[in-house]
Amino acid sequence: MLENLLGILYLNRYLDGIGIDDFSEMMLKNIQIFVVKLYSKNPNTSIKLFIGLLASSSTIANLPPTEDSLRFHSLRAYYQTKVWLNSLEPCPKLPNIADYGWKIDNEGNYNPIQIQ
């Protein structure tokens, strides 16, 4: 139990600042490291070694998200976190949703960007 708690605390350090700071390439790198640590049995696995391990994976269920899908999912989750953190403000100043993994069609509907 203590080992699981320590593991969670260790992983949480990669997610500090989500929704508070602006989304950056450094934040995306931290999210990528977080995902590698989640999918890898060895917490010291580097991203390059992890990619090699994926090539030998025999089941699709063990595959992590692609870089594009992780980027856009992270952007949307980041935006949602900003909404939640500002939910008590009467008129919160939120960033443009189109900069956070959404596209707006001709009818004004929001659709998630899947991959580029």
N, C-alpha and C positions, 0 to 999 in steps of 0.2 A: 504494500500500500504506500509506504513512504517512498519507495523507488518510483512508483507511478506519479506521485505528487511532484517529486524532484524533476522527473522527465517533463511534466507539463510546465513547470516553472522555467525549465531550461528552454523549452520551445517558445514560450510566451515572449521571451526577450526579442525574438525576431518580429513580433507584431506590435511592439511599442510605437505609439504615435499614429496608429491607423485612425483615420477620421478626424484627427486633431490637426496635424500638419497637412500641407499640400502633398498630393501624390507625386512621387518622384521616382527616378530610375533606381535610386538607392533603396527606396521602400519596396519596389518590385523585386530587387535582388534579395532582400530579406524574406519576402514572401516565397520566392523560389527556394531559398535555403530551407525555410520552414517546411515546404512541401517535400523536398528531398528527405529531410529528417523524418517526416511522417511515413513516407513510403519505404524507407531503408531500415533494415534491421540493425545496421551499425550506425550509431549517431555521429561517427567521425567520417562518414562517406562524403567525398567531395562531389560536386556536380558532374565533373567529367567522368569519374568512376561510376557514378550513378547511371549516367547515360549508357555506359558499357553494360551495366547490369540489366538495364531494360531490354537491350538487344537479345539477351538470353532468356527473357521471361517467356513462359510457356502459355500463360493465360491472359486474356485481355483485361480481366478484372483487376489484375495487379498493376496495370499501366497507370501512371499519373497523367494529369492533363497535359496537353501540348503547351508550348510556350505562349502561343497566341490565345488559346482558350483560357489559360491561367491569367494572362494579362487582362483580358476583357472582363473575366469574372471578378478579378481583384479590383478593377476600376469600378464596377457596379457595386460590389460589396463595400468599397471605400465610400462611394457616394451615399449609399444607404446608411452607413455609420454616421456620416455627417448629418443626414436628416434626423436620425435618432438623437444625436448629441445636441441638436438645436431644437428639439421638439417642444421645449417649454417657452421658446421665444415667440412672440406674436407674429412677427414678420422676419423669419430668419433669412440671412443673406447666404444663399447657397450658390455654389459654382454652376456654370452652364452644364446641364445634364449631357449635352452632346460631347463634352470633353471627358466623360466618364463611362464610355462603353455603350452608349446608346446612339441610335440614329433616329431622326425624325422624318417620317415620310410626308408626302404631299398633303395628306389629310390631317397632319398634326399628331399622328400616333407615334408613340415611342416604341422602338423595337431594339432588342439587344443586338449588338454586333457580335457575331460568333467567331469568325476568323477573318484574317485579311489575306 
